[in-house]
Amino acid sequence: MLNATGLSCVRGERELFAGLDFSLAPGSWLQVTGDNGAGKTSLLRLLVGLSEPAAGEIRWNGTPIRELGDEYRGKLLYLGHQTPVKEDLSARENLQISAALKGYELAASGAEAALAEMGLTGRADSPVRTLSQGQKRRVALAQLLHSGEPLWVLDEPFVALDNEAVAKVIKIISKHLAGGGVAVLTSHQEAGLPAASKQMLQIGR
């Protein structure tokens, strides 16, 4: 369960948003919308503990996330708007390092299978700097295929993807929700995820 109550965010002298509330039970997801600069990414940074709210509180299973610290961070997967990959490493190495940072080992075969499922067959050994922007995004999103974290926080996960890749990501997130996971994502487009478990939050109006 992820709960936010009375969240406010200030950047410089500007208040981006105030008084935001939502509650996400297992199997549910939140789509955050708003104009550029409204504070969508800032909200996600609050939810993953990278920033502190000006007011309000975020709780995971009833406990404030600031008290949980690393325990909470071990429960979430955060993919920011800027594609989180290392340009000088191969696609496979990127997946294996991301797994190692989470405390588990991902075999080369497992990484290659995830990349293949994301449409990157034969690209496992390619340095990420040689890939297109859409392919880099697929490398990052391949982390979803071996993620055991119950909370996914995704900033514009469909950016730079073609229709086939978008459909794949929707399928992966839907499976995560069906297994009791929770997801928060920003998107300017209709996500196509299960409507019955959906909540909407528009920032800036």
Secondary structure, 3 states (H helix, E strand, C coil): CEEEEEEEEEECCEEEEEEEEEEECCCCEEEEEECCCCCHHHHHHHHCCCCCCCEEEEEECCEEHHHHCHHHHCCEEEECCCCCCCCCCEHHHHHHHHHHHCCCCCCHHHHHHHHHHCCCCCCCCCEHHHCCHHHHHHHHHHHHHHCCCCEEEEECCCCCCCHHHHHHHHHHHHHHHHCCCEEEEECCCCCCCCHHHEEEEEECC
